Amino acid sequence: MGEALWTALGRLPRGAGIVFRHYGLPDRRAIYERVRRIARARGLVLVLAGSPREAVAWKADGAHGRSPHRFAARPLLRTAPAHDAAEQAAAARHGADLVFLSPAFATRSHPGARALGPVRFGLLAGRGRLPVIALGGMDAPRYRRLRALGASGWAGIDAFTGPDSQGIGAAKG
């Protein structure tokens, strides 16, 4: 992601969140620490993809993943990915506070993945017990459309890092 990461962090509105994934980077921890300093200074919520134990050790605000989240040394925001009703239900059973439902629309980061589209997204968002964050091909106009169908917020990559991004539109509802 390079310099686009730092640009994107500057475009996020106060109170927005970051899910830090970057699994394969040899300097993952150093990059995370830089992101964490920026997040603290700008009032952003920082969630680490990984176990709750790792999130606590890295001083994250939360943990993101499919593993059970119930057992953490301190209170954490717990988020999980979901692509269908079964994964959405599993996230609730495992103690997640919210779910990232994706891909809402076609997305450059997962070429060829079957998008949910507004109708299926709305059906899934309406039947789950957790707040739903729309992910995949998202931008502010698409979020306005999905908010009416049950999305509690939205997340994106290109919306904040792409050449046309302006940082407009909050990443939360």
CORLIN-V15719 format. One record per residue. RES is the residue in one letter. D_FIRST is the distance of its C-alpha to the first C-alpha in Angstrom with 1 decimal. Layout:
# CORLIN-V15719
RES/D_FIRST  RES/D_FIRST
This chain:
# CORLIN-V15719
M/0.0  G/3.8  E/6.5  A/5.7  L/5.8  W/9.1  T/10.3  A/10.1  L/12.0  G/14.5  R/15.1  L/16.0  P/19.8  R/21.7  G/22.4  A/19.3  G/17.5  I/14.2  V/14.0  F/12.0  R/11.5  H/9.3  Y/12.6  G/12.4  L/11.0  P/14.1  D/13.3  R/12.5  R/15.5  A/14.8  I/11.4  Y/13.2  E/16.1  R/14.3  V/13.0  R/16.6  R/18.2  I/16.5  A/17.3  R/20.9  A/21.4  R/20.3  G/22.1  L/19.2  V/19.7  L/17.5  V/17.8  L/16.9  A/16.6  G/19.5  S/23.2  P/25.0  R/26.3  E/22.8  A/21.9  V/25.1  A/24.6  W/21.2  K/22.8  A/20.7  D/22.4  G/22.1  A/21.3  H/19.7  G/21.0  R/24.1  S/26.2  P/29.1  H/28.2  R/31.8  F/32.1  A/30.2  A/31.7  R/31.0  P/30.2  L/26.6  L/25.0  R/24.7  T/22.4  A/22.3  P/20.9  A/23.6  H/24.0  D/27.8  A/30.9  A/31.3  E/27.9  Q/28.5  A/31.9  A/30.6  A/28.1  A/31.1  R/33.3  H/30.8  G/30.8  A/27.5  D/27.7  L/25.6  V/23.9  F/20.8  L/22.5  S/20.5  P/19.9  A/21.9  F/21.1  A/19.6  T/15.8  R/13.4  S/11.5  H/15.0  P/17.0  G/20.6  A/20.7  R/23.8  A/23.2  L/25.6  G/26.5  P/28.3  V/31.5  R/30.3  F/27.8  G/30.7  L/33.0  L/30.7  A/29.8  G/33.6  R/34.7  G/32.5  R/33.5  L/30.1  P/28.2  V/25.7  I/22.2  A/21.2  L/17.8  G/16.8  G/16.9  M/17.8  D/18.5  A/21.4  P/24.1  R/23.4  Y/23.5  R/26.9  R/28.2  L/27.1  R/28.3  A/31.8  L/31.3  G/30.5  A/26.8  S/26.6  G/23.2  W/19.9  A/16.2  G/13.3  I/9.7  D/10.5  A/13.5  F/11.6  T/8.6  G/10.6  P/13.0  D/15.9  S/14.7  Q/17.1  G/16.7  I/20.1  G/21.4  A/21.1  A/19.2  K/22.5  G/25.9
